[in-house]
Amino acid sequence: MKKTPQVLVVDDDMMIQIILGQLIRGFGMEALEAKSAEDVESLLSLHSPELILLDINIPGSDTRELLRSFRADPKLENTKIIMISGSDNLAEIAAYVNAGADDYILKPFHATLLKTRIIHALDGLERDQRQKGSYVHVKEAKQLLQKVIEDHAGMDAPLADGLNAVLDEMKESCRLLKKAGKSNVRLG
C-alpha cells in the first residue's frame, strides 16, 4: 500500500493554516497542522512527515532552535523543511538556511510556487533516499502527487487565483487597520 506523503504545517495564523492545509490536501497529501511548539512536539511524537512548512513566528519557541532540534532528531533527519514568512530580510533568511532550512517562501505565496517548491523538496528527499538505497517510498509519493496535479490541472489556476485574492484582501485590510492606528496588527 502506498503511503500518502505527510506535510506538517506550523503557523500560528489560523487562516494561513487553513489555506495551506487545503492546498496540500488538494495536492494529494495529508496535512498535519500545528500552531505552537507544543502542538509540533505532540504531532511529531506520532508522525514523521516528509515535509515541514514552518512559519518563522511560532509562539512558545525560538524558531531557529526549533529548526535545529528538528535537524538533531534522527527521526526527522531526512525531512525537508521550508520556512514561510512575510519577511524578505536576507540576513534572516540566511540565518534560517544556516540553521537547517531547505527552502524559504515569502508570504503572500502563490499556490503554483508552493506546489513547485513541494515537488522540489520531494525530489531532494528522493535523491537523498536513493543515495541511501531507500527511495521507493518517496518516488511513489511523487508519482501520486504528479497524478493529482495532472488530474486537477484545469482547477489549479482558479483555486490559486481565489486563494491569492483572499490573501491580498487580508493584507490590504491589515494595512488599513494599521494605518488607522491599530498598531497590534501583524502583516506577515
C-alpha positions in Angstrom: 0.0 0.0 0.0 1.3 3.5 -0.9 1.7 5.9 1.9 0.3 9.4 1.4 3.0 12.0 2.0 2.6 14.0 5.2 3.2 17.7 5.4 3.3 19.4 8.8 2.1 23.0 8.6 3.3 25.1 11.5 1.8 28.6 11.6 0.1 30.5 14.4 -2.2 32.3 11.9 -5.3 30.1 11.6 -6.2 31.5 8.1 -2.7 30.5 6.7 -3.1 27.1 8.3 -6.4 26.6 6.6 -5.2 27.8 3.2 -2.0 25.7 3.3 -4.0 22.7 4.6 -6.5 22.9 1.7 -3.7 23.3 -0.9 -1.7 20.4 0.5 -4.8 18.1 0.6 -5.6 19.3 -3.0 -2.1 18.2 -4.0 -3.0 14.7 -2.7 -1.1 14.8 0.5 -2.0 14.6 4.2 -1.8 17.9 6.0 -1.0 18.0 9.7 -1.5 21.4 11.4 0.2 22.9 14.4 0.1 26.5 15.8 2.6 26.2 18.6 5.8 24.4 19.7 3.7 22.2 22.0 1.5 21.2 19.1 4.6 20.4 17.0 6.0 18.2 19.7 2.8 16.3 20.1 2.3 15.7 16.4 6.0 14.7 15.9 5.6 12.1 18.6 3.0 10.4 16.4 4.1 11.2 12.9 7.3 11.5 10.7 6.3 13.9 8.0 8.2 14.1 4.7 8.0 17.9 4.7 7.5 20.7 7.3 6.2 24.1 6.3 7.4 26.3 9.2 6.4 29.9 9.9 9.2 32.0 11.5 7.0 33.2 14.3 5.9 30.3 16.5 4.5 31.1 19.9 6.4 29.5 22.8 9.7 28.9 20.9 12.7 30.3 19.3 12.1 29.1 15.7 15.7 28.7 14.9 16.2 26.5 17.9 13.1 24.5 16.9 14.6 24.1 13.4 17.9 23.0 14.9 16.1 20.4 17.1 14.4 19.0 14.0 17.8 18.6 12.4 19.2 16.9 15.5 16.3 14.4 15.7 17.2 11.1 13.9 13.5 10.5 13.2 13.5 13.8 11.1 16.9 13.7 9.6 15.5 13.3 6.1 12.5 15.6 6.5 12.6 18.6 4.2 11.8 22.0 5.9 10.5 25.0 4.1 10.3 28.3 6.0 7.3 30.5 5.3 7.4 34.2 6.3 6.4 37.7 5.3 9.9 38.9 5.9 12.3 39.3 3.0 15.3 40.3 5.2 18.2 38.5 3.6 20.2 38.1 6.8 17.2 36.5 8.5 16.7 34.1 5.5 20.3 33.2 5.6 20.2 32.5 9.3 17.3 30.1 8.8 19.0 28.3 6.0 22.2 28.1 8.1 20.0 26.6 11.0 18.9 23.8 8.7 16.0 25.1 6.4 16.0 23.6 2.9 14.0 26.5 1.4 12.2 29.7 2.2 8.9 31.0 0.8 7.6 34.6 1.2 4.0 35.4 2.2 1.8 36.0 0.4 2.7 33.0 -1.6 1.1 31.7 -4.8 -0.3 28.1 -5.0 1.7 27.3 -8.1 5.0 28.4 -6.4 4.1 26.4 -3.3 3.4 23.3 -5.4 6.7 23.7 -7.2 8.6 24.1 -4.0 7.0 21.0 -2.5 7.8 19.0 -5.7 11.4 20.3 -5.5 11.6 19.2 -1.8 10.3 15.8 -2.6 12.8 15.5 -5.4 15.5 16.3 -2.9 14.2 13.8 -0.5 14.1 11.2 -3.3 17.7 11.9 -4.2 18.7 11.7 -0.5 16.9 8.4 0.0 18.2 7.0 -3.3 21.7 7.6 -2.1 20.8 5.6 1.0 19.0 2.9 -1.1 15.5 3.5 0.2 13.9 5.9 -2.4 10.9 3.8 -3.4 8.5 5.4 -0.9 9.3 8.9 -2.0 9.2 8.0 -5.7 5.7 6.6 -5.2 4.6 9.7 -3.3 6.0 12.0 -6.0 4.2 9.9 -8.7 1.0 10.2 -6.7 1.4 14.0 -6.4 2.1 14.3 -10.2 -1.0 12.3 -10.9 -3.1 14.5 -8.7 -1.6 17.6 -10.3 -2.4 16.2 -13.8 -5.9 15.2 -12.8 -6.6 18.7 -11.5 -4.6 20.8 -14.0 -7.6 22.9 -15.0 -8.7 23.5 -11.4 -5.3 24.7 -10.2 -5.3 28.2 -11.6 -8.8 29.2 -10.4 -8.0 27.8 -6.9 -4.7 29.6 -6.7 -6.3 32.8 -8.0 -9.1 32.6 -5.4 -6.8 31.9 -2.5 -4.4 34.7 -3.6 -7.3 37.1 -3.9 -8.3 36.3 -0.3 -4.7 36.7 0.9 -4.4 40.1 -0.9 -7.7 41.3 0.7 -6.4 40.2 4.1 -3.1 42.0 3.6 -4.9 45.2 2.5 -7.3 45.0 5.5 -4.3 44.7 7.8 -2.7 47.7 6.1 -5.8 49.8 6.5 -6.2 48.8 10.2 -2.5 49.6 10.8 -2.9 53.0 9.0 -6.0 53.6 11.2 -3.8 53.2 14.3 -4.3 49.6 15.3 -0.6 49.0 16.0 -1.0 45.4 17.1 -1.9 44.2 13.6 0.7 41.9 12.0 1.2 42.0 8.2 3.1 38.7 7.8 
